[in-house]
Amino acid sequence: MLRFVTSRKLEWGLLLVSLLPFFLISAYNHPTDDDFLDAMRGRTEGFFHFQTLLYTQATGRYTSSMLYAFGYGFSDLQSWLVLIKLAPVCWLLGLLGSAYFALGAVLTFRRSERARFALWGVLLFLYGMPLLATAIYWYCGAAVYTMGCIMTLLLVGAAGRALQVATAAARWGWGMLTTLIIVALIGCNEAYIGGVMGGIVLALLLGPARNRGLILGWVLAATAGGAASILAPGNFVRADVTTANGLKFGIGRLVVVVVKDVYVTQGHWTEWSNNALLWVATILFVPVALRVHAHYANSASGLKWLRYPHSLLLAVILLAGFMLLMGVPTLLFSNDIPQRIWNYTYFLFLPTWFLLIQYLIGVSSRWHPWLQAMPHALSSSLRILFFVLILLGSGSAVNRAYVDLAFRAPAYSRAYQARYAAIQSARQAGQPTVALPPLVERAYQYPMTIFLHDLEPRATNIANLNLAAYFRIDSISLTHPPVPTARHMQDY
């Protein structure tokens, strides 16, 4: 019995059971807010013209705009709903696949071990994400930020291989793939430019001279992608709207915004690091860190003063700096940092944390005998504790997803289907306006894994306007106010 409890088979099973509800609950997912407006525009404008419209009037995020045009171009509701339900599955599989690909560039472990670590990493990400619904189940937000996470992992995997392979043909092949990923990543969000440039600087300092031609190509790709993103006409339109709304730009305001961003970001770091699950995962990471240390301890690549483990400290500093400044553009334009920014910041926080642990392992060799003496039984017990916290903890995203899946999501999905039917019936009857009940009547009935926002009683609310535009009806309102939640459209 004890052998079964501590076996790898049980660990694989628990990992899959922990990730399963995030896939299954996708069957009850529905569009919300911006999804309806963009779907109406995508349906009427066409694939290419919709992207042009976004680039010239809304945003320079050309990669995300292409995903919008693909996801919002369906002519009928039911076909679009199929995509809205399949999209979270694709985001989750993309995270798992790209995590496995990235680990292959930095770890020399067996494929099964890399796959297991990828599952662990994605599970930690889903567990601690500030607002899961906006990252996985809201297509509009996922096309920017979750796609950014996937592209970041693909970039690490491709660039790592380009810098390590021995033959020139393989090096330039991986280098060209890295160049394409850089352009695509910056097209997800212009804020990623700083992170890409920081990674390029790190590669330049750590890599041999033979890689400088590759790295120069990456700099040119990042510059071209950044220019195409930042100089998009849509960004100037947004800036004009922001200025018209009373926000002023200047050195003084920029300083205030940076200080506010640093203060708020370090508060999130403190909250995320005070997490029992993260500390259990950290202890379990120690044997892995010792194996990584044994592999890289005698590495002679890069400048002498930046060889392992000091290169890890530089990476931690660059990542921390990028995280500290991630929220500046949003604060500058809207005086707020939405949860979708914190989702990506948390995504960067996790590798930064474990890189810091790896650095501490690298500079504290005198503790290695004691760390290597960690009993196997303790490690197995901690793994079991990890899954107990994941599956049974009342605050766990996994536990909440299972509860939503069993009790809340089916009724929520039926309420949405009834809402669609009521709107279509009113439209067919020629009614210019329609009043609908809220999706749920009690706060505990919201499936918070996938729920973001309901309509408002006022027909002039942006969510109501977007839904009315999609169904080509004059106005939609609620018969009475929805149950209040902590979430509002501007929060995510």
N, C-alpha and C positions, 0 to 999 in steps of 0.2 A: 504493500500500500504506500509506504513512504517513498519507494522508488518511483511509483506512478506520479505522486504529488510533485516530486522534484524533476520530472522528466521534461525533455524538450517538447514532446508531443503535446503534453498538457499546456505548455506555454504557447505553442502555436495555436492550439484550440482556443485558449482564452484571448489571444490577440485577435483572432478572427471573430469571436463572439463579441468582443468589445467594439469592433469596427462595423459589425453587421447592421445595427439599427440605423446608422447614418445613411446606409444604402437603401434600406427598406422604406424608411420614412419619405424618401423621394417620391414614392408613388402617390403621396398625398400633397405634394407641393403645388402651389398656385402662384401666378404672377401677382405683383403688387406695385402700386404707385407708378414710378417711371416706366415700368415694363409696359403698361398699357399705352402710354403716349408714344413711346418709341416703336411699339408694335404697329400702331396706327400709321406712323410716319414711314416705317419700313415697308409696310404693305402697300402704301400708295406711291412711294418714291422709287422703289426698285433697289436692287442690290448695290449697284455702283453709284447711282445718284444719291442714295441715302448716305453713303460714306462721304461723298463730296459735300453734302449738306452739313454733316457733323463737323467736318474739317474746317469749313469756312464760317460756320455760325455758332459752333458750340465748343469744340475741343480739338487739340492737336494729337490726341491719342489714336494714331492711325491703326495700330493693331487691335485695340479694343473696339474701334469703330467698325473694323471688318467683322469682328465677332458679333457686334450689334446687328449689322446688316444681315448676317447669316441667321441669327437667332430671332430676329424680329420681322423677317420677310414672309411669314406664312400667311396665306390668304384666308384661311378659315380658323376658327377658334380651336377646334378639337385637335388639329394637326399641331398648332402652336403649344397647346397644353401637353402634348406628348413630349415635345422638346423641353419644356419647362420641367418635366418630371425626369427626363433622361439627363439633362445638363448636370445636376448634382452628382450623379454617378460618374460622369466624365471628369468632373473636377476632382473627385476623390481618387479615381484611378490615375489621373494625371499627377496628383501629389505623390501617390505611392510609387508610380513608375519613375518619376523624375528624382525622387529621393533615393531610390535604388541606383539610378544612373549616376547621381552625384557621389554617392558613397563609393562606387566603383573606382572613382578617380583619386580617392584619398585613402582607401583602405585596401589592404592586400588579402583580406579574409576570403573565405569560401563564399560562393554565391548565396548559399542558404543562410549564412550568417548576415550578409549584407541585406538580404530580403527581410530577415527578422528585425534588424536594426531600423530598416525603413518603416516597417509596421510600428515599431515602438515610437519612432520620431513623429509620424503622422498622428498617432494616437495622442501623444503628448500635446501636439499642436491643436487638435480638435478639443481636447479636454480643457486647456487653459485659454482658448481664444476668447477675447472679450465679448464678441457677438457673433456666434456661429451662423445664425440665420442669414446675416448679410454677406458672409463669405462664401457659403456653399449653396444656399437655396434661393438667393436673390440674383437673378441672371445679370441684371444691370451692374451690380457691384462686383460679382465674381469675375465678370469679363475684364475688369480692370485689376483688381487686387489679388484674387486667387490665381488668375492667369500670370500675374507678376511673380507670385511665389513659384509657380511651376517653371516659368522661364528662368528665374534666378537659379533654381536647382539644375536645370538643363545647362545653364551657362557654366556653373561650377564643374559639372561633369565633362563638358566638351573642352573647356579651357584647361582643366587638369590633365586631360589626356593629351592635348596638343603640346603641353609643356614637358611631358614625360616620355612620349614615345621616342624610339631610337631612330627610325628611318625618316628621311626628309619628306618622302611622299605622304606617309601617315601624319607627320607633323603638320604639313600644309593642308591636308584633308580635314583634320580636326580643327585646324586654324580657320579655315573657310566656314565650317559649320559654326564655330564660335562667333565669327563676324556676323553671320545671319541672325544668330540668337541675340547678340547685343542690339542689333537694329530692332528686332521684334520686341525685346524687353523694354527698351526706351519708348517704343510705341504703345506700350500698355499704360505708362504713366511717366510724365516728364520728370517727376521727382526721383526716378530711379537713376538719373544721369549721375548724380553724386556718388551713389554706390558703385556704379560701373567704373567710373574713373578711379575711385579708391582701390577697387580690385585690380585694375590695370597697373596702378602704381606699385601695388604689392607684387604682382607678377614680374614687373620690371626689376624690382630690387632683389627678388629671390631667385630669378631664373638665370641661366647661363646666357652668354652673349649671343649664341646662335638663335635665341628666341626673339631678339630685338626687332627683326623684320616683321614677325607675326604681331608683336605687341604694337608696333607702329600702325599696322593695318587695323587693329582693334581701336586704337585712338581715333583714327580717321572715321571708322564706322560709328563710334560713339558720338563724335562731333557732328557727322552728317545726320544721324538719327535725332540728336538733341536739337539741331537747328530746325529740322523738319517738324519736330514736335512743338518747340517753344515759339517759333515764328509763324505758327499756323494762324490764319485770320480769325479763327474761332476764339483763340486765347485773347486777342485784342478786343473782340466783341464782349467777352466775359469781363475783361478789365474795365471797359466802358460802363457796363451795367453796374459793376461794383462801385466805381467812382460815383455814378449817378445816385447810388443808394447811400452815399455819405461817407464811405470809407476813403481815407486819404492815404497816399503813399509818400514816404520820405524816409530819411535816415533815422530820425527819431522814432518813427513808428516801427521801422524794421528792428531796431534795438529792443524795443519793448516786446515785440512779437517773439524774438529769439529768446529773451529771458523767460517769458511766459511758457514757451515751448519746452525749454530745458527743465523748468520747475515741474511742469506737469508730467513730462516723460520720466524723470527720476522717481516721481511718485508711483508711476506704473511699474517701474523696475522693482521698487521696494515691495509692492503688492505681489508681483509675480514670483519674486524670490522667496516670499513667505508662504510657500506652498509645500505641504507635506509630501505630495506626490512627486514634485520635482526633486526633493531631497532624497527620496527613495530611489528615483531613477539615477540620481547623481552617484549614490553609493554603488548601485549596480553597474555604473559606467566605469568605475575604478579599474576592475580587471581588464576591460577593453582598453582603457587609457594606458595601462602598463604594457600591453602588447603593441600598441601604436608607438609608445616611447621606445621600445626595443627595436622597432623597425627604423625609426627616424633618428635615433640618438647619434649615429655616426654620419649623418648626412653632411655633405660638404658643398651643397649648392648654395648659390647666392653670396652676398657679401658676408665677410667673416663675422661682423658684429650683428648680423641679422639671421644667422643660421638657427636651426631648431635648438632650443624652444623659443628663442627670442622673437622669431618670426610670428609665432602664435600671439605674442603680446601685441605686436604691431597690428595684426589682423583684428584683435579684440578692440584696440583703440580706434581703428578705422570704422569698424562696425558700430561701435558705441557713438562715435561722432555722427555717422550717418543717421542712426536712430534718433539722436538728439535734434537733428534738423529736419526730420521727415515731415513734421507737422507744420513747418514754417509757411510753405505756400498756401495751405488751407487756412491757417490762422490769418494770413495776410489778406486773403480775399473774402473770408467769411467770418472772421473773428471767432472761429470754433474749430475743434478737431473732431470729426465724426469717428464713430467706432470702427469703420472700415479701415481707417488709417492705423488705429491701434491693433487691428488684426494683423496687418503686415509688420508692424513694429514688433509684435509678439513673435511672429515668424522669424524675425532676425534675432530676437532676444535669445531664443533657444540655442542656435549654434554659437552665439557669442558666449553664453553661459558655459557650454561644454568645451569650447576652445580655451576658456579661462581655466577650467578644471584641468585640461590637458597641459596647459602651460605650468600650472602649479605642480603637477606630477613631474613634469620635465625638469623643474629647478629644485626638486626636493628628493634627490636620489637616496638620501640617507633613510628616508621613510619607506623605501620600496620593499625591503624585506618584511616589514611589519604589514604593509598593504597586501603583499603576496601571500601572507599567511592567513588571509581572510577565509574562514571555513566555508566549504561548499554548502553546508547546511544553512549557514547564515544567508548566503546569496540566494539560495532557493526559497528560504522563508521570506526574504524581502520581495522576491518576485511574486509570491502568493499575496503578500500584503499589498503590493501595487495593484493587483487585479481586484482584490477585495475593495480597496478604495475606489477604483474605477467603476466597478459594477454595482456596488451597494451604497456608496456614499451619496447622501441626499443632495449634495451640491455638485455631483459629478455630471458632466455633459452626457456621458454614456447612460447613466441611470435615468436622466431626464429624457433622453431620446427613447429609451425603452418604455417609459411611462407614457410619453406622448404617442408613441406608436400603438400602444395597447388601448388607451382610453380617450385621447383627445384628438389626434389627427384624423381618424375616420369621420367623426362628426363634423369637424372643421371643414373637411373636403366636401362633405355632402352639403353643408351650408353654402359653400362657394358655388357648387353646381346649381343649387336652387336659386342663388343670386343671378347667375348667368341666364337661367331659364326665365326668371321674372323680367329681366331687362329685355331679352329678346321678344318675349310676349308683348311687353309694352310697346316696343318698336314696331312690331307687326300690326298692332292695333292702332298705330298712328299717334300714340300718346307722346307729347314732347318732353314730359318730365315723368320721373318715377321716384317713389319713396320706398326705401328698403329697410328691413330690420338689420341690426348689427349681426355680425357673424356668430357671436356667442353672447350669452346673457350673464355669465359669471366669469370672474377673472381667472379662476383655476381651470377654465375650459380652454384657454389659449394653449396651443402646442408651441411652446416657446422655442423649440428647436428650429421650426420653420416659419413661425409667425413674425411679421414685422410691424404691420400697421393696418388698421381698419379705416373705413371712410369716416367722415365727420358729418354732423347734422347739416352743416352749411353746404349748399351746392357749389359755392365758390372756392371751397377748399381744393388744393392742388390735386389731392388723390381723387376727389370726386370728379374734377374736371378731366383728368386723364382717363378715368373709366368711361365717362360719358363720350369723350372723343373717340375712344376705341369702338364703342357700340353705335356711334353716329346718332346720338340722342342729345337733346338740348341740355338737360341737367339731371343730375342724380343726387339725392339727399338721403339721409337716414330719418326714420320715424322718431327715433330718440337717441340720445348720446350713447356711444359705445362704452363698455366698461373701461375705465381708465387703466393704462399701464404706464410703465416707466419709459416706454419707447415712443418716439414721435418721428416723423419722417426726417426731420433735420438731424436726428441723432445718428443716423446710419449712412 
